[in-house]
Amino acid sequence: MALSLTVGTNTYISLADAESYVERLYGPMRDAWDALADATKNALLAQATLDIDAHLWRGYKSDADQALEFPRDGDATTDSTYTKVEQACVEQALYRLKYNPEGRQALAAQGVRNFSIGKHNESIAAGGVAILAPNAKRLLREWLLIGACLV
């Protein structure tokens, strides 16, 4: 059964808005994203939302009964089209598509520090692999609890 996205319940952004965001901001990742089935895109966006919500954030939910961690009190930050949280959700989905952070964490847990696939070489830092994408962290930095945020 395909995962259905509901903004504010299991995702921060609809598939249609995510598609528009990817098309507007990405050239190279657009082809990889476009090649995916909608069900896979939905799963990536839902997992990206879970990744974001797994962190500890400064402040409080705007409504104690809301399903997701955002919006937070005072959250009125947007660019002309997307909120920072919507952007972060797509950035996180693209990060998962490109880097498979759990796979890299599993390698790190087994003691792997370097690996090669064809001409591609990668090193894994001793501290492990960040689950939250660097671009998502940048977008959400005003809410990050320094020192309390999970990797």
C-alpha positions in Angstrom: 0.0 0.0 0.0 1.4 3.4 -1.0 2.2 5.9 1.6 -0.2 8.9 1.5 1.3 12.3 2.5 -0.7 14.7 4.7 1.0 18.0 5.3 1.2 18.8 9.0 0.7 15.1 9.9 3.5 13.1 8.3 5.2 15.6 6.1 6.1 19.3 6.1 5.6 19.7 2.3 3.3 18.2 -0.3 4.7 16.1 -3.2 3.6 18.8 -5.7 5.5 21.6 -3.8 8.5 19.3 -3.4 8.5 18.7 -7.1 8.4 22.4 -7.7 11.2 23.1 -5.3 13.5 20.5 -6.8 12.8 21.8 -10.3 13.4 25.4 -9.3 16.6 24.8 -7.3 18.4 21.7 -8.6 19.8 20.7 -11.9 21.9 17.5 -11.2 19.6 16.1 -8.5 16.5 16.8 -10.5 17.2 13.9 -12.8 17.6 11.5 -9.9 14.4 12.8 -8.2 12.4 12.7 -11.5 13.4 9.1 -12.0 11.7 8.0 -8.8 8.2 6.7 -8.5 5.8 9.0 -6.6 5.5 6.4 -3.8 9.3 6.5 -3.3 9.2 10.3 -3.3 6.4 10.2 -0.7 8.5 7.8 1.5 11.5 10.1 1.2 9.5 13.1 2.3 7.9 11.3 5.2 11.3 10.0 6.4 12.8 13.4 6.0 10.0 14.8 8.3 10.8 12.0 10.8 14.5 12.9 10.6 13.7 16.6 11.3 11.3 15.8 14.2 13.9 13.4 15.8 16.0 16.4 16.8 15.7 18.6 19.9 14.6 22.1 18.9 14.6 25.4 20.7 11.3 26.8 21.8 7.9 25.2 21.7 5.4 23.9 19.2 3.0 26.6 18.1 0.2 24.3 19.2 0.8 21.6 21.8 -1.6 19.3 20.0 0.1 19.6 16.5 1.5 16.3 15.2 4.9 17.7 14.0 7.6 19.8 15.7 7.1 22.7 13.4 5.8 25.3 13.3 7.4 26.6 16.4 6.4 29.7 18.4 7.3 32.8 16.3 7.9 30.8 13.1 7.1 33.3 10.4 10.3 32.9 8.4 9.9 32.3 4.7 11.6 33.0 1.5 9.2 34.1 -1.3 7.7 30.7 -1.8 8.7 28.1 0.8 9.1 28.1 4.6 12.5 27.1 5.9 11.0 23.9 7.2 9.5 23.0 3.9 12.9 23.7 2.2 14.7 21.6 4.9 12.3 18.7 4.3 13.1 18.6 0.6 16.8 19.0 1.3 16.7 16.1 3.8 14.8 13.9 1.2 17.5 14.7 -1.4 20.2 14.0 1.1 18.7 10.6 1.9 18.4 9.9 -1.9 22.0 10.8 -2.5 23.9 9.6 0.6 21.9 6.9 2.4 23.0 8.0 5.9 21.8 4.8 7.6 23.9 2.6 5.3 27.0 4.8 6.1 26.2 4.6 9.9 26.0 0.8 9.6 29.4 0.8 8.0 30.8 3.1 10.7 29.4 0.8 13.4 31.3 -2.1 11.9 34.5 -0.1 12.1 34.7 0.9 8.4 36.5 4.2 8.0 37.2 4.2 4.2 35.6 2.5 1.3 35.7 2.6 -2.5 33.2 1.8 -5.2 34.7 2.1 -8.6 36.5 5.5 -8.8 34.5 6.8 -5.8 36.4 6.9 -2.5 34.8 7.9 0.8 36.0 8.3 4.4 33.7 8.1 7.4 34.6 10.3 10.3 35.2 8.6 13.6 32.1 10.4 15.0 29.8 8.7 12.5 27.5 10.1 9.8 25.1 13.0 10.3 21.4 12.0 9.8 20.3 15.6 9.2 21.5 17.1 6.0 23.9 20.0 6.2 21.5 22.1 4.1 18.6 21.2 6.4 20.7 22.2 9.5 21.6 25.5 7.9 18.0 26.2 7.2 16.9 25.3 10.7 19.8 26.7 12.6 17.8 29.3 14.5 15.9 26.5 16.2 18.9 24.1 16.9 19.7 23.5 20.5 23.5 23.7 20.4 25.0 20.6 21.9 21.6 18.9 22.3 20.9 18.1 18.7 21.3 14.5 17.6 23.8 13.8 14.7 
